[in-house]
């Protein structure tokens, strides 16, 4: 799997919401190992992921720098007809571009006239439905996902490619730039043009090329260079190809046609096409409303406003006295070869069933097909896991069950008794974990509810309870569940801790008594010794006094 060069993914912005995958018509987005990217081999560049991502984690590649580099030398510019629908002042913008090195501006409706003429030639001898190939998204869709219908495609180059060949005949290898509302044109035209831009990018460039010497509003209007198209300027609008073909002077017969828009509708059409044999022109466009509703058109502009702008510009251009295109003047080879570009994965149904079983979908009834992960069915999701494009955890039902299982395991194995009771619905126990079952063995639900109700009234103290003839010290944690879901009572058993504390207190008391006993013996001995010493000292003092007296008397006689 190759990361797309045209749709770039910002890993930092991606929040794994799967909105892009849910809206991708061909599921060409990889979600694996905390990385999401568009798969180039499978992407049809419809741009849905870019426009739908709320975090702007998907962006189309921009080549503004390359376009600005063209200003260093003369270049020619090709504008898709929807140019007039995007810009409110399209002809002043053409003047600005002419001031910045653009020597020739031509409308891609020139190429559309060549293509329309070729469509009618092929249709005249067709034996079944023929699908237009002006939209590169439609071509990619058939080549990658419905190669069995390649023969139903008009084997004709797109208007942009035909236009490029026309101007190459006139200007040779002078640098060429193409601008349109289409992201897919980047890929289709990368070898035919030096730069391919969207209108969005061109609008971002305007402030960079507007000189200080003149304001944009003061610019005069400049019109595209001759030759001008005769009828194909309505190509970007819904039914525009059919409209252009119906105005062809050489088309004497009315032909059957059908306008088919949106990738989803085209997908369903191709899935059910079968061997339909009626000759009919299918105008196919990936965007509802045609190119006027392309992926990079301004979202704040209503499609009716765009259509009004287009008609206004066409009216002004049709009133000009200019040279008109004669497709017989320059001969172009419009032949095109299509290829089978389908990506084939080896589908191992046994492994898919194994993945489904790992997600808890052990029978068809458990395959919800909720599309929350982005895939239409659980089997498609399992196949994507097998292909390495997705992860099992993308399934919300599986993830919820997995988290729930872990939560239940934690609750069951937690070293505290947990009871959930409901009082207002008949006083019953709705949940009791393993430890609580052991604690309240042989107790009825009614008795358990009574115990829980009693401790609930005084939740912030240690309760002495006799449970199964055993004195326990339990500290309750009480929590009321929301939406009348009941009351959770978690019993923290402090019995062993309190008994241990009592044992420690008893040991402390006995130790103090022993210390007192040990200290009392020497004190008594010291007191006895002191008493004896006192008596001895007193007797000695008495003897000395008598002796002193005796000596004193002897001295007196002498």
Buried (B, 14 or more C-beta within 10 A) or exposed (E): BEEBEBBBBEEEBBEBEBBBBBBBBBBBBBBBEEEBBBBBEBBBBBBBBBBBBEBEBBBBBBBBEEBBBBBEEEBBBBBBBBBBBBBEBBBBBBBBBBBBBBEBBBBBBBBBBBBBBBBBEBBEEBEBBBBBBBBBBBBBBBBBBBBEBBEBBBBBBBBBBBBBBBBBEEBEEBBBBBBBBBBBBBBBBBEBBBBBBBBBBBBEBEEEBBEEEEEBEEBEEBBBBEBBBBBBBBBBBBBBBBBBBBEBEEBEEEBEBEBBBBBEBBBEBBEEBEEEEEBBBBBBBBBBBBBBBBBBBBEEBEBEBBBEBBBEBBEBBEEEEEEEBEBEEBEBEBEBEBEEBBEEEEEEEEBBBEBBEEBBBEEEEBBBEEBBBBBEEBBBBBBBBBBEBBBBBBBEBBBEBBEEEEEEEEBEEEEBBBBBBBBEEEBBBBBBBEBBEEBBEEBEBEEBBBBBBEBBEEEEEBBEBEBEEEEBBBBBBBEEEEEEEBBBBBBBBBBEEBEEEEEEEEEEEEEEEEEEEEEEEEEEEEEEEEEEEEEEEEEEEEEEEEEEEEEEEEEEEE
